Amino acid sequence: MSVTEDAPRSTARPGPASGPPTAETDPQRLTGRSKLILTVLLVAQFMLAVDFSILNVALPAIGDGLGFSLADLQWVATSFALSAAGFTLFFGRIGDLIGRKKIFIGSLALLGLASLLGGLATSPEALLAARVAQGLATAAATPAGLSLLTTSFPEGPLRQKALGINGALMSAGFTTGAILGGVLADLLSWRWAFFVNVPVALAVVLVGPAVIKESRPATRRSLDLPGALTVTLGLLGLVYGMTQAGEHGWTHPHALGGLAGGVLLLAAFVLIERTVAAPLVPLATLGRRNVAWGNLLGLLAFVTETSLVYLLTLYLQKTLGFSPLAAGVTFGVLGAGTVVGGLLAPRLLARTSTTTVLVVGGVVQAVFTAALLFLGTTTGASLALLLPATFFGGVGNMLVIVGFMVTATSGLPDAEQGLATGLASMSQQVGITLGTPIMSAVVTAGTAGATTASAVHQGVTTAIAVNAALVLVGVVVAALFLRTRSDRP
């Protein structure tokens, strides 16, 4: 089956009385209104991506300012990641039921309020509550925003262009967060890492209702509550287990308990979906080749590139002795590569196919990730390799991300776009969340408990090899399981 063989076809036939072409009659032209819609949605998605990394560099300052113990400081990141990854699929389906526009605007309002409260927090408990609220807002806004994006633009070149820009800004947002967090913490205060969200969220809440049209399926289905509970708790268990493994090792009781509980709950979720009348995730949809394999590729894309930022942060600070701010600024080159990849992807999709873009992007990312195995312990020579390798690796990774977004949301009616984008958002959130603890566990095993510069270098090198191998797994999956008779989008 072609990735897009089930896609609805436009029946519009422009004639003498049809007037100038619009986004509906000319699928390659953005109108003034569609540009405004795209801007609102992209600004929101960029801000959500920034939130994933903006506090990483500021964690020590937060610990000093609010009295977090060293052991508890990781919960500033973990509490956000748990709620953002665990509730994404649930809120994606809620958007289908009550309206994606309502969910999107409401979640951005929650994000602005939670960010304000986080910036004003005077105790660890208050800040963690704000982080949980930020995570829930992200879990709701990300699939709703993607659903509005895919339903606002017809399938084909216009949607591919929108998804390409969205992917570039999303990845650039993650990199920008690392840089911006260091700048704000150094020049102002860690509290500004929260406050910076407030005016952006307010602007989207004020402008969004006037430009975005409501989007929901024509027929409203009941919510599969048992399925929603099991998949949410299962994802929470899986993410919790992975974060504990990254913190304490794979044999720690909390890691084993979380992983085992998550797997059992997800298995129960599959059984429930086989029996309920209105499943949260219809297995027929999940069984589509483009949905299933596309989301696996998306998971691998986000696991590898976001965790590579973590690995190189360790390398730059612990081996080369960079300051947090200098390390963050170094990733600007990676951010530039992702922007280039996001702008290049729609053109390659139009000229080739989604499978070709996924394979080429994966090969480029794998080659330049493997090049980082030759990083040494001297600053000049290492930067001469690291900067171009991260740039071109970012280009390749963004080709994969855009290819995954197009693949996983194509050939589906608008009624299933909330589910499709919910699954794609879940793959994104879980990948971002799991990448760092997985690679952290590999680094810990590679260093054998030592913390010297050479030991960290050895552990990071081992993890980079694992990272490159995971990228190659994605290449093989795309080449073997997404080959189609007619693969042109």
KOLVEXGU-675914 format. One record per residue (C-alpha): residue in one letter; x, y, z. Coordinates in Angstrom, 1 decimal, always signed. Layout:
BEGIN
<zami "a"; <X; Y; Z>>
...
END
This chain:
BEGIN
<zami "m"; <+0.0; +0.0; +0.0>>
<zami "s"; <+1.3; +3.4; -0.9>>
<zami "v"; <+1.8; +5.8; +2.0>>
<zami "t"; <-0.6; +8.1; +0.4>>
<zami "e"; <-2.9; +5.8; -1.6>>
<zami "d"; <-5.8; +6.4; +0.8>>
<zami "a"; <-5.4; +10.2; +0.8>>
<zami "p"; <-8.5; +12.1; -0.2>>
<zami "r"; <-8.3; +13.8; -3.6>>
<zami "s"; <-9.4; +17.3; -4.3>>
<zami "t"; <-12.3; +17.6; -6.6>>
<zami "a"; <-12.0; +21.4; -7.2>>
<zami "r"; <-11.9; +22.3; -10.9>>
<zami "p"; <-10.8; +25.9; -11.5>>
<zami "g"; <-12.6; +27.5; -14.3>>
<zami "p"; <-13.2; +30.9; -15.7>>
<zami "a"; <-15.5; +31.9; -12.8>>
<zami "s"; <-13.4; +30.3; -10.1>>
<zami "g"; <-11.5; +33.5; -9.4>>
<zami "p"; <-7.8; +33.6; -8.3>>
<zami "p"; <-6.4; +30.4; -6.9>>
<zami "t"; <-6.5; +29.8; -3.2>>
<zami "a"; <-4.9; +27.3; -0.9>>
<zami "e"; <-7.8; +25.0; -1.7>>
<zami "t"; <-7.6; +25.3; -5.5>>
<zami "d"; <-3.8; +25.8; -5.7>>
<zami "p"; <-2.2; +23.3; -3.3>>
<zami "q"; <+1.2; +24.9; -3.6>>
<zami "r"; <+0.2; +28.5; -2.7>>
<zami "l"; <-0.1; +30.0; +0.8>>
<zami "t"; <-2.7; +32.7; +1.1>>
<zami "g"; <-2.5; +35.6; +3.5>>
<zami "r"; <-4.9; +33.8; +6.0>>
<zami "s"; <-3.1; +30.5; +5.7>>
<zami "k"; <+0.2; +32.2; +6.4>>
<zami "l"; <-1.3; +33.8; +9.6>>
<zami "i"; <-2.6; +30.4; +10.7>>
<zami "l"; <+0.7; +28.8; +10.1>>
<zami "t"; <+2.5; +31.6; +12.0>>
<zami "v"; <+0.3; +31.2; +15.1>>
<zami "l"; <+0.7; +27.4; +15.1>>
<zami "l"; <+4.4; +27.5; +14.5>>
<zami "v"; <+5.1; +30.1; +17.2>>
<zami "a"; <+3.3; +27.8; +19.7>>
<zami "q"; <+5.1; +24.7; +18.6>>
<zami "f"; <+8.5; +26.5; +18.7>>
<zami "m"; <+7.8; +27.6; +22.3>>
<zami "l"; <+6.8; +24.1; +23.3>>
<zami "a"; <+10.1; +22.7; +21.9>>
<zami "v"; <+12.1; +25.4; +23.8>>
<zami "d"; <+10.5; +24.3; +27.0>>
<zami "f"; <+12.0; +20.8; +26.8>>
<zami "s"; <+15.5; +22.1; +27.1>>
<zami "i"; <+15.5; +25.6; +28.5>>
<zami "l"; <+15.9; +24.6; +32.1>>
<zami "n"; <+18.6; +22.0; +31.6>>
<zami "v"; <+21.5; +24.5; +32.0>>
<zami "a"; <+19.7; +26.4; +34.8>>
<zami "l"; <+19.1; +23.3; +37.0>>
<zami "p"; <+22.1; +24.1; +39.4>>
<zami "a"; <+20.9; +27.7; +39.9>>
<zami "i"; <+17.3; +26.5; +40.6>>
<zami "g"; <+18.7; +24.0; +43.1>>
<zami "d"; <+20.6; +26.8; +44.9>>
<zami "g"; <+17.7; +29.3; +44.7>>
<zami "l"; <+15.0; +27.0; +46.1>>
<zami "g"; <+16.9; +24.5; +48.2>>
<zami "f"; <+16.5; +21.4; +46.1>>
<zami "s"; <+18.8; +18.5; +47.2>>
<zami "l"; <+21.1; +17.2; +44.5>>
<zami "a"; <+19.1; +13.9; +44.4>>
<zami "d"; <+15.8; +15.7; +44.0>>
<zami "l"; <+16.9; +18.2; +41.4>>
<zami "q"; <+16.4; +15.8; +38.5>>
<zami "w"; <+12.6; +15.9; +39.3>>
<zami "v"; <+12.5; +19.4; +37.7>>
<zami "a"; <+13.0; +17.7; +34.4>>
<zami "t"; <+11.4; +14.4; +35.1>>
<zami "s"; <+8.1; +15.8; +36.4>>
<zami "f"; <+7.7; +17.7; +33.1>>
<zami "a"; <+8.7; +14.8; +31.0>>
<zami "l"; <+6.4; +12.3; +32.7>>
<zami "s"; <+3.3; +14.5; +32.2>>
<zami "a"; <+4.3; +15.6; +28.7>>
<zami "a"; <+4.9; +12.1; +27.4>>
<zami "g"; <+2.4; +10.2; +29.4>>
<zami "f"; <-0.7; +12.2; +28.5>>
<zami "t"; <-0.1; +13.1; +24.9>>
<zami "l"; <-2.2; +10.3; +23.3>>
<zami "f"; <-5.0; +10.9; +25.8>>
<zami "f"; <-5.3; +14.6; +25.1>>
<zami "g"; <-4.9; +14.0; +21.3>>
<zami "r"; <-8.1; +11.9; +21.4>>
<zami "i"; <-9.8; +14.4; +23.7>>
<zami "g"; <-9.2; +17.1; +21.0>>
<zami "d"; <-11.1; +14.8; +18.6>>
<zami "l"; <-14.1; +14.8; +20.9>>
<zami "i"; <-14.5; +18.4; +22.1>>
<zami "g"; <-12.6; +20.3; +19.4>>
<zami "r"; <-8.9; +20.7; +18.7>>
<zami "k"; <-9.0; +24.5; +18.7>>
<zami "k"; <-10.5; +24.5; +22.2>>
<zami "i"; <-7.8; +22.2; +23.4>>
<zami "f"; <-5.1; +24.1; +21.7>>
<zami "i"; <-6.1; +27.6; +23.0>>
<zami "g"; <-6.9; +26.2; +26.5>>
<zami "s"; <-3.6; +24.4; +26.8>>
<zami "l"; <-1.6; +27.5; +25.8>>
<zami "a"; <-3.4; +29.5; +28.4>>
<zami "l"; <-2.5; +26.8; +31.0>>
<zami "l"; <+1.1; +26.9; +29.8>>
<zami "g"; <+1.3; +30.7; +30.3>>
<zami "l"; <-0.2; +30.5; +33.8>>
<zami "a"; <+2.0; +27.5; +34.8>>
<zami "s"; <+5.1; +29.4; +33.5>>
<zami "l"; <+4.1; +32.5; +35.5>>
<zami "l"; <+3.7; +30.4; +38.7>>
<zami "g"; <+6.9; +28.6; +38.1>>
<zami "g"; <+8.8; +31.8; +37.7>>
<zami "l"; <+7.3; +33.1; +41.0>>
<zami "a"; <+7.8; +29.8; +42.9>>
<zami "t"; <+9.4; +30.1; +46.3>>
<zami "s"; <+9.5; +26.4; +47.2>>
<zami "p"; <+10.5; +23.1; +45.5>>
<zami "e"; <+6.9; +21.9; +45.8>>
<zami "a"; <+5.5; +25.0; +44.0>>
<zami "l"; <+8.0; +24.7; +41.2>>
<zami "l"; <+7.4; +21.0; +40.7>>
<zami "a"; <+3.6; +21.6; +40.5>>
<zami "a"; <+4.2; +24.3; +37.9>>
<zami "r"; <+6.4; +21.9; +35.9>>
<zami "v"; <+3.7; +19.2; +36.0>>
<zami "a"; <+1.2; +21.8; +34.7>>
<zami "q"; <+3.6; +22.8; +32.0>>
<zami "g"; <+3.9; +19.1; +31.0>>
<zami "l"; <+0.2; +18.6; +30.8>>
<zami "a"; <-0.2; +21.8; +28.7>>
<zami "t"; <+2.5; +20.5; +26.4>>
<zami "a"; <+0.8; +17.1; +26.2>>
<zami "a"; <-2.5; +18.8; +25.1>>
<zami "a"; <-1.1; +21.5; +22.9>>
<zami "t"; <+1.3; +19.5; +20.8>>
<zami "p"; <-1.1; +17.0; +19.2>>
<zami "a"; <-3.8; +19.6; +18.9>>
<zami "g"; <-1.5; +22.0; +17.1>>
<zami "l"; <-0.3; +19.3; +14.7>>
<zami "s"; <-3.9; +18.3; +14.0>>
<zami "l"; <-4.8; +21.9; +13.3>>
<zami "l"; <-1.8; +22.1; +11.0>>
<zami "t"; <-2.6; +18.9; +9.0>>
<zami "t"; <-6.3; +19.8; +8.7>>
<zami "s"; <-5.7; +23.4; +7.8>>
<zami "f"; <-3.6; +22.5; +4.8>>
<zami "p"; <-4.5; +19.9; +2.1>>
<zami "e"; <-2.4; +16.8; +1.8>>
<zami "g"; <+0.4; +17.3; -0.7>>
<zami "p"; <+3.1; +20.0; -1.3>>
<zami "l"; <+1.4; +22.6; +0.9>>
<zami "r"; <+1.1; +20.3; +3.9>>
<zami "q"; <+4.7; +19.0; +3.3>>
<zami "k"; <+5.9; +22.6; +3.3>>
<zami "a"; <+4.1; +23.4; +6.6>>
<zami "l"; <+5.4; +20.2; +8.2>>
<zami "g"; <+8.9; +20.9; +7.0>>
<zami "i"; <+8.9; +24.4; +8.6>>
<zami "n"; <+7.2; +23.0; +11.7>>
<zami "g"; <+9.9; +20.3; +12.0>>
<zami "a"; <+12.7; +22.8; +11.5>>
<zami "l"; <+11.4; +25.2; +14.1>>
<zami "m"; <+10.6; +22.3; +16.6>>
<zami "s"; <+14.2; +21.0; +16.4>>
<zami "a"; <+15.6; +24.5; +16.4>>
<zami "g"; <+13.5; +25.3; +19.4>>
<zami "f"; <+15.0; +22.4; +21.4>>
<zami "t"; <+18.5; +23.7; +20.5>>
<zami "t"; <+17.5; +27.3; +21.2>>
<zami "g"; <+16.2; +26.3; +24.6>>
<zami "a"; <+19.7; +25.0; +25.6>>
<zami "i"; <+21.3; +28.3; +24.5>>
<zami "l"; <+18.5; +30.6; +25.9>>
<zami "g"; <+18.5; +28.9; +29.2>>
<zami "g"; <+22.2; +29.5; +29.7>>
<zami "v"; <+22.0; +33.1; +28.6>>
<zami "l"; <+19.0; +33.9; +30.9>>
<zami "a"; <+20.5; +32.1; +33.9>>
<zami "d"; <+23.8; +33.9; +33.4>>
<zami "l"; <+22.6; +37.4; +32.6>>
<zami "l"; <+19.3; +37.6; +34.5>>
<zami "s"; <+17.9; +34.7; +36.6>>
<zami "w"; <+16.7; +31.2; +36.2>>
<zami "r"; <+13.1; +32.6; +36.8>>
<zami "w"; <+13.2; +34.1; +33.3>>
<zami "a"; <+13.4; +30.6; +31.8>>
<zami "f"; <+9.8; +30.4; +33.0>>
<zami "f"; <+8.7; +34.1; +32.4>>
<zami "v"; <+9.8; +34.0; +28.7>>
<zami "n"; <+6.8; +31.8; +27.9>>
<zami "v"; <+4.2; +34.2; +29.3>>
<zami "p"; <+4.0; +36.9; +26.6>>
<zami "v"; <+4.3; +34.3; +23.8>>
<zami "a"; <+1.4; +32.2; +25.3>>
<zami "l"; <-0.7; +35.3; +25.8>>
<zami "a"; <-0.2; +36.4; +22.2>>
<zami "v"; <-1.3; +33.0; +20.9>>
<zami "v"; <-4.3; +33.0; +23.2>>
<zami "l"; <-5.4; +36.4; +22.0>>
<zami "v"; <-4.7; +36.0; +18.3>>
<zami "g"; <-5.5; +32.3; +17.8>>
<zami "p"; <-9.3; +32.3; +18.3>>
<zami "a"; <-9.7; +34.9; +15.5>>
<zami "v"; <-7.6; +33.1; +12.8>>
<zami "i"; <-7.9; +29.3; +13.6>>
<zami "k"; <-11.0; +27.4; +12.6>>
<zami "e"; <-12.4; +24.7; +14.8>>
<zami "s"; <-11.6; +21.2; +13.8>>
<zami "r"; <-13.3; +18.0; +14.9>>
<zami "p"; <-14.7; +14.9; +13.3>>
<zami "a"; <-18.3; +15.1; +12.0>>
<zami "t"; <-19.4; +12.3; +14.3>>
<zami "r"; <-18.4; +12.4; +18.0>>
<zami "r"; <-17.3; +9.1; +19.5>>
<zami "s"; <-17.4; +8.1; +23.2>>
<zami "l"; <-14.1; +8.2; +25.1>>
<zami "d"; <-12.5; +4.8; +25.7>>
<zami "l"; <-11.7; +5.4; +29.4>>
<zami "p"; <-10.1; +2.0; +30.2>>
<zami "g"; <-7.9; +2.3; +27.1>>
<zami "a"; <-7.0; +5.9; +28.1>>
<zami "l"; <-6.1; +5.0; +31.6>>
<zami "t"; <-4.0; +2.0; +30.7>>
<zami "v"; <-2.0; +3.7; +27.9>>
<zami "t"; <-1.4; +6.8; +30.0>>
<zami "l"; <-0.3; +4.8; +33.1>>
<zami "g"; <+1.7; +2.5; +30.9>>
<zami "l"; <+3.6; +5.4; +29.3>>
<zami "l"; <+4.1; +7.0; +32.7>>
<zami "g"; <+5.6; +3.7; +34.0>>
<zami "l"; <+7.8; +3.3; +30.9>>
<zami "v"; <+9.1; +6.9; +31.1>>
<zami "y"; <+9.6; +6.8; +34.9>>
<zami "g"; <+11.5; +3.5; +34.6>>
<zami "m"; <+13.8; +4.9; +31.9>>
<zami "t"; <+14.6; +8.1; +33.8>>
<zami "q"; <+15.4; +6.1; +36.9>>
<zami "a"; <+17.6; +3.8; +34.8>>
<zami "g"; <+19.5; +6.8; +33.5>>
<zami "e"; <+19.8; +8.1; +37.1>>
<zami "h"; <+20.6; +5.0; +39.0>>
<zami "g"; <+21.3; +2.2; +36.5>>
<zami "w"; <+19.2; -0.5; +34.9>>
<zami "t"; <+19.1; -2.8; +37.9>>
<zami "h"; <+17.7; -0.2; +40.3>>
<zami "p"; <+14.3; -1.4; +41.8>>
<zami "h"; <+12.6; +1.8; +40.7>>
<zami "a"; <+13.8; +1.4; +37.1>>
<zami "l"; <+12.8; -2.3; +37.0>>
<zami "g"; <+9.5; -1.7; +38.6>>
<zami "g"; <+8.6; +1.2; +36.3>>
<zami "l"; <+9.6; -0.6; +33.2>>
<zami "a"; <+7.9; -3.8; +34.1>>
<zami "g"; <+4.7; -2.0; +35.1>>
<zami "g"; <+4.8; +0.1; +31.9>>
<zami "v"; <+5.1; -2.9; +29.7>>
<zami "l"; <+2.3; -4.8; +31.5>>
<zami "l"; <-0.1; -1.8; +31.2>>
<zami "l"; <+0.7; -1.3; +27.6>>
<zami "a"; <+0.0; -5.0; +26.9>>
<zami "a"; <-3.3; -4.6; +28.7>>
<zami "f"; <-4.0; -1.6; +26.6>>
<zami "v"; <-3.7; -3.6; +23.4>>
<zami "l"; <-6.0; -6.3; +24.8>>
<zami "i"; <-8.6; -3.6; +25.7>>
<zami "e"; <-8.4; -2.0; +22.3>>
<zami "r"; <-9.3; -5.4; +20.7>>
<zami "t"; <-12.5; -5.7; +22.6>>
<zami "v"; <-14.1; -2.2; +23.2>>
<zami "a"; <-16.6; -0.9; +20.7>>
<zami "a"; <-15.0; +2.6; +20.3>>
<zami "p"; <-11.2; +2.1; +21.0>>
<zami "l"; <-8.9; +5.0; +21.8>>
<zami "v"; <-6.6; +3.7; +19.1>>
<zami "p"; <-8.3; +1.6; +16.5>>
<zami "l"; <-5.9; -1.3; +15.8>>
<zami "a"; <-6.8; -1.0; +12.1>>
<zami "t"; <-5.3; +2.5; +12.0>>
<zami "l"; <-2.3; +1.4; +14.1>>
<zami "g"; <-1.8; -1.5; +11.8>>
<zami "r"; <-1.4; +0.7; +8.8>>
<zami "r"; <+2.2; +0.4; +7.5>>
<zami "n"; <+2.8; +4.1; +7.3>>
<zami "v"; <+1.4; +4.7; +10.8>>
<zami "a"; <+3.2; +1.9; +12.6>>
<zami "w"; <+6.6; +2.1; +10.9>>
<zami "g"; <+6.5; +5.8; +10.5>>
<zami "n"; <+6.1; +6.3; +14.2>>
<zami "l"; <+8.9; +3.9; +15.0>>
<zami "l"; <+11.1; +6.0; +12.7>>
<zami "g"; <+10.0; +9.2; +14.5>>
<zami "l"; <+10.8; +7.7; +17.9>>
<zami "l"; <+14.3; +6.7; +16.8>>
<zami "a"; <+14.8; +10.2; +15.2>>
<zami "f"; <+14.0; +12.0; +18.5>>
<zami "v"; <+15.8; +9.5; +20.7>>
<zami "t"; <+19.0; +9.9; +18.8>>
<zami "e"; <+19.4; +13.6; +18.1>>
<zami "t"; <+18.1; +15.0; +21.4>>
<zami "s"; <+20.3; +12.5; +23.3>>
<zami "l"; <+23.2; +13.5; +21.2>>
<zami "v"; <+22.9; +17.0; +22.5>>
<zami "y"; <+23.2; +15.6; +26.0>>
<zami "l"; <+26.2; +13.5; +25.1>>
<zami "l"; <+28.0; +16.5; +23.5>>
<zami "t"; <+27.1; +18.7; +26.5>>
<zami "l"; <+28.9; +16.2; +28.7>>
<zami "y"; <+31.9; +16.0; +26.3>>
<zami "l"; <+32.2; +19.8; +26.0>>
<zami "q"; <+31.9; +20.5; +29.7>>
<zami "k"; <+33.6; +17.5; +31.3>>
<zami "t"; <+36.3; +16.8; +28.7>>
<zami "l"; <+37.0; +20.1; +27.0>>
<zami "g"; <+36.2; +22.3; +30.0>>
<zami "f"; <+33.6; +24.5; +28.4>>
<zami "s"; <+31.2; +26.6; +30.5>>
<zami "p"; <+27.5; +25.8; +30.3>>
<zami "l"; <+26.9; +29.0; +28.2>>
<zami "a"; <+29.7; +28.2; +25.8>>
<zami "a"; <+28.5; +24.6; +25.4>>
<zami "g"; <+25.0; +25.9; +24.7>>
<zami "v"; <+26.2; +28.4; +22.1>>
<zami "t"; <+28.1; +25.6; +20.3>>
<zami "f"; <+24.8; +23.9; +19.5>>
<zami "g"; <+23.7; +26.9; +17.4>>
<zami "v"; <+25.5; +25.1; +14.5>>
<zami "l"; <+23.3; +22.1; +15.1>>
<zami "g"; <+20.2; +24.3; +15.2>>
<zami "a"; <+21.2; +25.9; +11.8>>
<zami "g"; <+21.5; +22.4; +10.3>>
<zami "t"; <+18.0; +21.5; +11.4>>
<zami "v"; <+16.6; +24.6; +9.9>>
<zami "v"; <+18.3; +23.9; +6.6>>
<zami "g"; <+17.0; +20.3; +6.7>>
<zami "g"; <+13.5; +21.5; +7.4>>
<zami "l"; <+13.5; +23.8; +4.4>>
<zami "l"; <+15.2; +21.2; +2.2>>
<zami "a"; <+12.8; +18.3; +3.1>>
<zami "p"; <+9.7; +19.5; +1.3>>
<zami "r"; <+11.6; +20.0; -2.0>>
<zami "l"; <+13.1; +16.5; -1.8>>
<zami "l"; <+9.7; +15.1; -1.0>>
<zami "a"; <+8.2; +16.7; -4.1>>
<zami "r"; <+11.0; +15.4; -6.3>>
<zami "t"; <+11.5; +11.9; -4.8>>
<zami "s"; <+9.5; +10.1; -2.2>>
<zami "t"; <+9.0; +9.8; +1.5>>
<zami "t"; <+11.0; +6.6; +1.6>>
<zami "t"; <+13.9; +8.2; -0.2>>
<zami "v"; <+13.9; +11.2; +2.1>>
<zami "l"; <+13.8; +8.9; +5.2>>
<zami "v"; <+16.7; +6.7; +3.9>>
<zami "v"; <+18.9; +9.6; +2.7>>
<zami "g"; <+18.3; +11.6; +5.8>>
<zami "g"; <+19.1; +8.6; +8.0>>
<zami "v"; <+22.3; +7.7; +6.1>>
<zami "v"; <+23.5; +11.4; +6.4>>
<zami "q"; <+22.7; +11.5; +10.1>>
<zami "a"; <+24.4; +8.1; +10.7>>
<zami "v"; <+27.6; +9.0; +8.8>>
<zami "f"; <+28.1; +12.4; +10.6>>
<zami "t"; <+27.1; +10.9; +14.0>>
<zami "a"; <+29.7; +8.2; +13.5>>
<zami "a"; <+32.3; +10.9; +12.6>>
<zami "l"; <+32.0; +12.1; +16.2>>
<zami "l"; <+33.7; +8.9; +17.3>>
<zami "f"; <+36.9; +10.5; +16.3>>
<zami "l"; <+36.6; +13.4; +18.7>>
<zami "g"; <+39.7; +13.9; +20.8>>
<zami "t"; <+40.6; +15.8; +24.0>>
<zami "t"; <+42.1; +18.9; +22.4>>
<zami "t"; <+39.8; +21.9; +21.8>>
<zami "g"; <+40.9; +23.1; +18.4>>
<zami "a"; <+40.9; +19.8; +16.5>>
<zami "s"; <+37.7; +18.6; +18.2>>
<zami "l"; <+35.7; +21.7; +17.3>>
<zami "a"; <+36.9; +21.5; +13.7>>
<zami "l"; <+35.2; +18.1; +13.6>>
<zami "l"; <+32.3; +18.7; +15.9>>
<zami "l"; <+30.8; +21.8; +14.2>>
<zami "p"; <+30.5; +20.4; +10.7>>
<zami "a"; <+29.4; +17.0; +11.9>>
<zami "t"; <+26.6; +18.4; +14.0>>
<zami "f"; <+25.5; +20.7; +11.2>>
<zami "f"; <+25.2; +18.0; +8.6>>
<zami "g"; <+23.9; +15.5; +11.2>>
<zami "g"; <+21.2; +18.0; +12.0>>
<zami "v"; <+20.3; +18.3; +8.3>>
<zami "g"; <+19.9; +14.5; +8.0>>
<zami "n"; <+17.9; +14.2; +11.3>>
<zami "m"; <+15.5; +16.9; +10.1>>
<zami "l"; <+14.9; +15.1; +6.8>>
<zami "v"; <+14.0; +12.0; +8.8>>
<zami "i"; <+11.7; +14.0; +11.1>>
<zami "v"; <+9.8; +15.7; +8.3>>
<zami "g"; <+9.6; +12.4; +6.4>>
<zami "f"; <+8.2; +10.7; +9.5>>
<zami "m"; <+5.6; +13.4; +10.1>>
<zami "v"; <+4.4; +13.2; +6.5>>
<zami "t"; <+4.4; +9.4; +6.5>>
<zami "a"; <+2.6; +9.0; +9.8>>
<zami "t"; <-0.2; +11.5; +9.0>>
<zami "s"; <-0.8; +10.8; +5.3>>
<zami "g"; <-3.6; +8.8; +3.8>>
<zami "l"; <-5.9; +9.4; +6.7>>
<zami "p"; <-9.2; +11.3; +6.8>>
<zami "d"; <-9.6; +14.4; +8.9>>
<zami "a"; <-11.6; +12.4; +11.5>>
<zami "e"; <-8.4; +10.4; +12.2>>
<zami "q"; <-6.0; +13.3; +12.2>>
<zami "g"; <-6.3; +13.8; +15.9>>
<zami "l"; <-5.3; +10.1; +16.5>>
<zami "a"; <-2.5; +10.2; +13.9>>
<zami "t"; <-1.0; +13.5; +15.2>>
<zami "g"; <-1.5; +12.2; +18.8>>
<zami "l"; <+0.5; +9.1; +17.9>>
<zami "a"; <+3.1; +11.2; +16.1>>
<zami "s"; <+3.3; +13.6; +19.1>>
<zami "m"; <+3.6; +10.7; +21.5>>
<zami "s"; <+6.5; +9.3; +19.5>>
<zami "q"; <+8.1; +12.8; +19.6>>
<zami "q"; <+7.6; +13.3; +23.3>>
<zami "v"; <+8.6; +9.8; +24.3>>
<zami "g"; <+11.7; +10.0; +22.1>>
<zami "i"; <+12.8; +13.3; +23.6>>
<zami "t"; <+12.1; +12.0; +27.1>>
<zami "l"; <+13.8; +8.5; +26.7>>
<zami "g"; <+16.8; +9.5; +24.7>>
<zami "t"; <+18.8; +11.2; +27.5>>
<zami "p"; <+18.2; +8.5; +30.2>>
<zami "i"; <+19.1; +5.7; +27.7>>
<zami "m"; <+22.3; +7.4; +26.7>>
<zami "s"; <+23.1; +8.4; +30.3>>
<zami "a"; <+22.9; +4.7; +31.3>>
<zami "v"; <+25.3; +3.9; +28.4>>
<zami "v"; <+27.7; +6.6; +29.5>>
<zami "t"; <+27.5; +5.4; +33.1>>
<zami "a"; <+28.3; +1.8; +32.1>>
<zami "g"; <+31.2; +3.1; +29.8>>
<zami "t"; <+32.8; +5.1; +32.5>>
<zami "a"; <+32.6; +2.4; +35.2>>
<zami "g"; <+31.9; +5.0; +37.8>>
<zami "a"; <+34.9; +7.2; +37.0>>
<zami "t"; <+34.4; +11.0; +36.5>>
<zami "t"; <+37.8; +12.0; +35.0>>
<zami "a"; <+37.9; +13.8; +31.7>>
<zami "s"; <+39.3; +10.8; +29.9>>
<zami "a"; <+36.7; +8.5; +31.5>>
<zami "v"; <+33.8; +10.8; +30.4>>
<zami "h"; <+35.3; +10.9; +26.9>>
<zami "q"; <+35.4; +7.1; +26.8>>
<zami "g"; <+31.8; +6.8; +28.0>>
<zami "v"; <+30.5; +9.4; +25.6>>
<zami "t"; <+32.3; +7.7; +22.7>>
<zami "t"; <+30.6; +4.4; +23.5>>
<zami "a"; <+27.2; +6.1; +23.7>>
<zami "i"; <+27.8; +7.9; +20.3>>
<zami "a"; <+28.5; +4.5; +18.7>>
<zami "v"; <+25.2; +3.2; +20.1>>
<zami "n"; <+23.5; +6.4; +18.9>>
<zami "a"; <+24.8; +5.9; +15.3>>
<zami "a"; <+23.7; +2.2; +15.4>>
<zami "l"; <+20.1; +3.3; +16.3>>
<zami "v"; <+20.1; +5.7; +13.4>>
<zami "l"; <+21.1; +2.8; +11.1>>
<zami "v"; <+18.2; +0.7; +12.5>>
<zami "g"; <+15.9; +3.4; +11.3>>
<zami "v"; <+17.5; +3.4; +7.8>>
<zami "v"; <+16.9; -0.4; +7.6>>
<zami "v"; <+13.3; -0.1; +8.7>>
<zami "a"; <+12.5; +2.6; +6.2>>
<zami "a"; <+14.2; +0.7; +3.3>>
<zami "l"; <+12.6; -2.6; +4.1>>
<zami "f"; <+9.1; -1.7; +5.4>>
<zami "l"; <+8.1; +1.5; +3.7>>
<zami "r"; <+9.0; +0.6; +0.1>>
<zami "t"; <+5.8; +1.0; -2.0>>
<zami "r"; <+4.7; +0.5; -5.5>>
<zami "s"; <+4.0; +4.2; -6.0>>
<zami "d"; <+5.8; +6.1; -3.3>>
<zami "r"; <+5.6; +9.6; -4.7>>
<zami "p"; <+3.7; +11.9; -2.2>>
END
